[in-house]
Amino acid sequence: MVLGAVAAYATAPLAMTGWGAVFFVSALDNATAGLETLLTGKYQQTATASFISGRFQSLGYDKESSDLAGEIGDMAVGIISGSAVARLANENPLVLWNRVTGR
């Protein structure tokens, strides 16, 4: 939960980029689910995992398999978008600014 909040705060400037926005939203989703789990003592699935799980259930998969697919999908979103953001953060700030502004 704390890492999700830190990641959301740290990537806020990169949220103007496509991958930065995905990572920012993913980090907020994880932080929110973590906070709710902390406050209630009951596991709270992230909105991303819940969405993916729901799609699998609509295709006829059982709840347990769908939830597993949702958790794996949620992790994949964080890993892929985090890697892209890390790559963007290592670029020259002027190059990044030009990408964001379309110059």
FENFEN-V168559 format. One line per field, one symbol per residue. ss: DSSP state (H for helix, E for strand, C for the rest). psi: psi as a letter, one per 30 degrees, with the letter a starting at -180 (. if undefined). burial: 1 if it has 24 or more other ideal C-beta (glycine too) atoms within 12 Angstrom, else 0. A space follows every 50 residues. Layout:
# FENFEN-V168559
ss->???
psi->???
burial->???
This chain:
# FENFEN-V168559
ss->CHHHHHHHHHHHHHHHCHHHHHHHHHHHHHHHHHHHHHHHCCCCCCHHHH HHHHHHHHCCCCHHHHHHHHHHHHHHHHHHHHHHHHHHHCCCHHHHHHHH HCC
psi->eeeeeeeeeegeffffleeeeeeeeeeeeeeeeeeeeeefgkkjkleeee eeeeeeeffglleeeeeeeeeeeeeeeeeeeeeeeeeefflkeeeeeeee fg.
burial->00010011001001101011111111111111110000000000110111 11100100000000011011101100110011011001000000000000 000
